[in-house]
């Protein structure tokens, strides 16, 4: 039985992969930095060992898989190459892993995690399904039929996959540290669709997907009439969103989802599209869609006193806009307070005006320091540049986090792909301390 060592095991994709391999019966361990990440909780629950980085972790009996966040100069990667152990990058290994399954690659600039999570939920409730979702969750089994894989366009990593199906939620410019512009991004997606075996399911309302050419059929979905899957009669209520779906001119009936926001409707129709192509009983799909509990760090809600805290991974202007739209749709009568942490210097620099434009739609705005990444720890821009574009915004730190306690019956929308959760933790800690002080005074 193979044994695996994962370098950077706390990464969202790597954590999910470790869970998949463990559930397939393999011995799995990994290494990472000591900082606590939410992705390590499921690893600890499964008893998967997490070691500190050390070149001595690399041993001949382990197949080594490295996160793409760590380059060849990392001590463990360098040792693996030196010892000539069996070694793969994350995306290279996944390309091999999905081969025995009916594989579905979920990609797009935005919405990959929510869509792959929903698809895994629906398919997995109908038949055994393996999956790797970008919120750090994974499931595995050797005799499962389907494998749902969230796949990223960054550095064209998704070209390591030759899936049976591909879902494309949208094509936008992102990752300015690699892509030079939208044409560069479109070229990557064009190469990707040529590797799909059975069919592509793509959002036809996106301005760029209709120009893709593939050697397999492309099923387009959206609100516009040129699509094969057309969304009509959309309504929102206290339980979520209801819409009617037409396929090639014939109604498939009404579907309900427990989410708000146009992007969630589109993501749900992408899932239905896969089920249509696989000739599944849509009555099962209709029953399962409303039971979806969401994915981690995507519009995750918690009540905090009279307020509602929403935690979301949004880190691109379009994602911020979509998340704020969903919050407005669900809570139209509440004040919307946006707390935003930019992710990477290059992204903030390129989309500075875009972030300023969408954030100003909030009632109040708080901005946190930029969160870098393993591949980009500094840059020639700071949060002050965005503050300058948004005169009404305030700079949020640990020292002034108490200002958020002044809100009542409001939406506190925390957005960012870094460690913005620490701001929520600081806020909750302050509130708990306040309660303790009140209790102490009352006891006196």
MOSUL-V679642 format. One record per residue. RES is the residue in three letters. SS is DSSP state (a for helix, b for strand, c for the rest). Layout:
RES:SS
RES:SS
//
This chain:
UNK:c
UNK:c
UNK:b
UNK:b
UNK:b
UNK:b
UNK:b
UNK:c
UNK:c
UNK:c
UNK:c
UNK:a
UNK:a
UNK:a
UNK:a
UNK:a
UNK:a
UNK:a
UNK:a
UNK:a
UNK:a
UNK:a
UNK:a
UNK:c
UNK:c
UNK:c
UNK:b
UNK:b
UNK:b
UNK:b
UNK:b
UNK:b
UNK:c
UNK:c
UNK:c
UNK:c
UNK:c
UNK:a
UNK:a
UNK:a
UNK:a
UNK:a
UNK:a
UNK:a
UNK:a
UNK:c
UNK:c
UNK:c
UNK:b
UNK:b
UNK:b
UNK:b
UNK:c
UNK:c
UNK:a
UNK:a
UNK:a
UNK:c
UNK:c
UNK:c
UNK:c
UNK:c
UNK:b
UNK:b
UNK:b
UNK:b
UNK:c
UNK:c
UNK:c
UNK:c
UNK:c
UNK:c
UNK:c
UNK:c
UNK:a
UNK:a
UNK:a
UNK:a
UNK:a
UNK:a
UNK:a
UNK:a
UNK:a
UNK:c
UNK:c
UNK:c
UNK:b
UNK:b
UNK:b
UNK:a
UNK:a
UNK:a
UNK:a
UNK:a
UNK:a
UNK:a
UNK:a
UNK:a
UNK:a
UNK:a
UNK:c
UNK:b
UNK:b
UNK:b
UNK:b
UNK:b
UNK:b
UNK:c
UNK:c
UNK:c
UNK:c
UNK:a
UNK:a
UNK:a
UNK:a
UNK:a
UNK:a
UNK:a
UNK:a
UNK:a
UNK:a
UNK:a
UNK:a
UNK:a
UNK:a
UNK:a
UNK:c
UNK:c
UNK:b
UNK:b
UNK:b
UNK:b
UNK:b
UNK:c
UNK:c
UNK:c
UNK:b
UNK:b
UNK:b
UNK:c
UNK:c
UNK:c
UNK:c
UNK:c
UNK:c
UNK:b
UNK:b
UNK:b
UNK:b
UNK:b
UNK:c
UNK:c
UNK:c
UNK:a
UNK:a
UNK:a
UNK:a
UNK:a
UNK:a
UNK:a
UNK:c
UNK:c
UNK:c
UNK:c
UNK:b
UNK:b
UNK:b
UNK:b
UNK:c
UNK:c
UNK:c
UNK:c
UNK:c
UNK:c
UNK:c
UNK:c
UNK:c
UNK:c
UNK:c
UNK:c
UNK:c
UNK:a
UNK:a
UNK:a
UNK:a
UNK:a
UNK:a
UNK:a
UNK:a
UNK:a
UNK:a
UNK:a
UNK:a
UNK:c
UNK:c
UNK:c
UNK:c
UNK:c
UNK:b
UNK:b
UNK:b
UNK:b
UNK:b
UNK:c
UNK:c
UNK:c
UNK:c
UNK:c
UNK:a
UNK:a
UNK:a
UNK:c
UNK:c
UNK:c
UNK:c
UNK:c
UNK:b
UNK:b
UNK:b
UNK:b
UNK:b
UNK:b
UNK:c
UNK:c
UNK:c
UNK:c
UNK:c
UNK:c
UNK:b
UNK:b
UNK:b
UNK:b
UNK:b
UNK:b
UNK:b
UNK:b
UNK:b
UNK:c
UNK:c
UNK:b
UNK:b
UNK:b
UNK:b
UNK:b
UNK:b
UNK:b
UNK:b
UNK:c
UNK:c
UNK:b
UNK:b
UNK:b
UNK:b
UNK:b
UNK:b
UNK:b
UNK:b
UNK:c
UNK:c
UNK:c
UNK:c
UNK:a
UNK:a
UNK:a
UNK:a
UNK:a
UNK:a
UNK:a
UNK:a
UNK:a
UNK:a
UNK:a
UNK:a
UNK:a
UNK:a
UNK:a
UNK:a
UNK:c
UNK:c
UNK:c
UNK:c
UNK:a
UNK:a
UNK:a
UNK:a
UNK:a
UNK:a
UNK:a
UNK:a
UNK:c
UNK:c
UNK:c
UNK:c
UNK:c
UNK:c
UNK:c
UNK:c
UNK:c
UNK:c
UNK:b
UNK:b
UNK:b
UNK:b
UNK:b
UNK:c
UNK:c
UNK:b
UNK:b
UNK:b
UNK:b
UNK:b
UNK:b
UNK:c
UNK:c
UNK:c
UNK:c
UNK:a
UNK:a
UNK:a
UNK:a
UNK:a
UNK:a
UNK:a
UNK:a
UNK:a
UNK:a
UNK:a
UNK:a
UNK:a
UNK:a
UNK:c
UNK:c
UNK:c
UNK:c
UNK:b
UNK:b
UNK:b
UNK:b
UNK:b
UNK:b
UNK:b
UNK:b
UNK:b
UNK:c
UNK:a
UNK:a
UNK:a
UNK:a
UNK:a
UNK:a
UNK:c
UNK:a
UNK:a
UNK:a
UNK:a
UNK:a
UNK:a
UNK:a
UNK:a
UNK:c
UNK:c
UNK:c
UNK:c
UNK:b
UNK:b
UNK:b
UNK:b
UNK:b
UNK:b
UNK:b
UNK:b
UNK:c
UNK:b
UNK:c
UNK:c
UNK:b
UNK:c
UNK:c
UNK:c
UNK:c
UNK:c
UNK:c
UNK:a
UNK:a
UNK:a
UNK:a
UNK:a
UNK:a
UNK:a
UNK:c
UNK:c
UNK:c
UNK:c
UNK:b
UNK:b
UNK:c
UNK:c
UNK:c
UNK:c
UNK:c
UNK:a
UNK:a
UNK:a
UNK:a
UNK:a
UNK:a
UNK:c
UNK:c
UNK:c
UNK:b
UNK:b
UNK:b
UNK:b
UNK:b
UNK:b
UNK:c
UNK:c
UNK:c
UNK:c
UNK:c
UNK:a
UNK:a
UNK:a
UNK:a
UNK:a
UNK:a
UNK:a
UNK:a
UNK:a
UNK:a
UNK:a
UNK:a
UNK:a
UNK:a
UNK:a
UNK:a
UNK:a
UNK:a
UNK:a
UNK:a
UNK:a
UNK:a
UNK:a
UNK:c
//
